[in-house]
Amino acid sequence: MGQREEMLALIRRAYAARDGGDAEGLVTAFHPEGLFTLMGDKSALELTGSMQGHPTLRGAFSRLIEEFGFEGRQILAELVDGDRVAVHSRVVVRHRPTGQASSTEILDLFRFQDGKIVELIEFADTAQIKAMIS
């Protein structure tokens, strides 16, 4: 298996862990110093911002999974360039406390190091998320 296929396979395993509510499985896809950033205005939505390192990621992913379920992920596009991967997907996001669900699209930008995700920048509709939790 080539580097391209290995990176895409790891991303798919990470998505399966996220969609299945497995925070620990998601953390294991990341480099020990891995960085996750949910883009958005922190003053508008507390969940946005950057988290780095396995202990911090474990807490953040656990909280995100507890609050929001991801269902029916469809990968619309995958682009690979060296150690970077862009994935455009569509997913139903369910706010677990209220049960409210909405279809949305997400763009994930990955960077790899030593066979692990060292950086993930996620672009999601944070206004839609804020509306779900309000």
C-alpha positions in Angstrom: 0.0 0.0 0.0 1.4 3.4 -0.9 1.6 6.5 1.2 -1.6 8.0 -0.4 -3.6 4.9 0.4 -2.2 4.6 3.9 -3.2 8.3 4.7 -6.7 7.8 3.3 -7.1 4.5 5.2 -6.1 6.2 8.5 -8.5 9.1 7.8 -11.4 6.6 7.2 -10.6 4.8 10.4 -10.5 8.1 12.3 -13.9 9.0 10.7 -15.3 5.6 11.7 -14.1 6.2 15.3 -15.7 9.7 15.4 -18.9 8.6 13.8 -19.0 5.6 16.1 -18.5 7.6 19.3 -15.0 6.2 20.0 -12.9 9.1 21.2 -9.9 6.9 22.1 -9.9 5.4 18.6 -10.0 8.9 17.2 -7.1 10.0 19.4 -4.9 7.0 18.2 -5.0 8.3 14.6 -3.1 11.5 15.8 0.6 12.0 16.4 1.3 12.4 20.1 1.7 16.2 19.5 -1.2 16.3 17.0 -3.1 19.5 16.7 -6.9 19.8 16.0 -8.4 23.2 15.1 -12.2 23.8 14.7 -12.3 27.0 12.8 -14.7 29.7 13.9 -15.2 32.6 16.2 -14.6 31.5 19.8 -16.8 34.4 21.1 -19.7 33.0 19.1 -19.1 29.3 19.8 -17.0 28.0 22.6 -16.2 24.7 20.8 -14.0 26.5 18.3 -10.2 26.8 18.6 -7.1 24.6 18.8 -6.3 21.6 21.0 -2.9 19.9 20.9 -1.5 16.6 22.3 -3.2 13.3 23.2 -4.5 14.3 26.7 -6.1 17.5 25.4 -7.4 15.9 22.2 -8.9 13.0 24.3 -10.9 15.5 26.4 -12.0 17.6 23.5 -13.0 14.7 21.3 -14.9 13.1 24.2 -16.8 16.3 24.8 -17.6 16.8 21.1 -18.8 13.2 20.8 -20.9 13.6 23.9 -22.5 16.7 22.5 -22.7 15.9 18.8 -23.3 12.6 16.9 -22.2 12.3 13.3 -24.4 10.0 11.1 -24.4 8.9 7.5 -21.0 10.4 6.5 -20.6 10.7 2.7 -17.1 11.5 1.4 -17.6 13.8 -1.5 -14.0 14.5 -2.5 -10.5 13.5 -1.4 -7.4 15.4 -2.5 -3.8 14.2 -1.6 -0.7 16.3 -2.1 2.4 15.0 -0.5 1.8 14.8 3.3 -1.4 16.8 3.1 -5.0 15.6 2.5 -8.2 17.5 2.0 -11.5 15.7 2.5 -14.9 17.2 1.7 -17.8 15.3 3.3 -21.5 15.6 4.1 -22.8 14.3 7.4 -25.9 14.6 9.5 -25.0 16.2 12.9 -27.2 15.4 15.8 -27.1 17.5 19.0 -27.4 14.7 21.5 -29.0 16.6 24.4 -31.9 17.8 22.2 -32.0 15.2 19.4 -32.1 18.0 16.8 -30.3 16.9 13.6 -29.2 18.8 10.5 -27.3 17.8 7.3 -24.1 19.8 6.8 -20.9 19.7 4.8 -17.4 19.7 6.4 -14.0 20.4 4.9 -11.1 18.8 6.7 -7.4 19.7 6.0 -5.0 17.1 7.3 -1.2 17.1 7.6 0.7 13.8 8.3 3.9 13.1 10.1 5.4 9.6 11.0 2.2 7.9 9.6 -0.1 9.8 11.9 -2.3 13.0 11.7 -0.1 15.8 13.1 -2.6 18.5 12.2 -6.3 18.7 11.4 -8.0 21.9 10.6 -11.8 21.5 10.3 -14.2 23.9 8.6 -17.8 23.4 9.6 -20.9 25.6 9.7 -20.4 26.9 13.2 -23.5 29.2 12.9 -25.6 26.1 12.2 -24.0 24.4 15.3 -24.7 27.4 17.4 -28.3 27.4 16.3 -28.6 23.7 17.2 -27.4 24.3 20.8 -29.3 27.5 21.4 
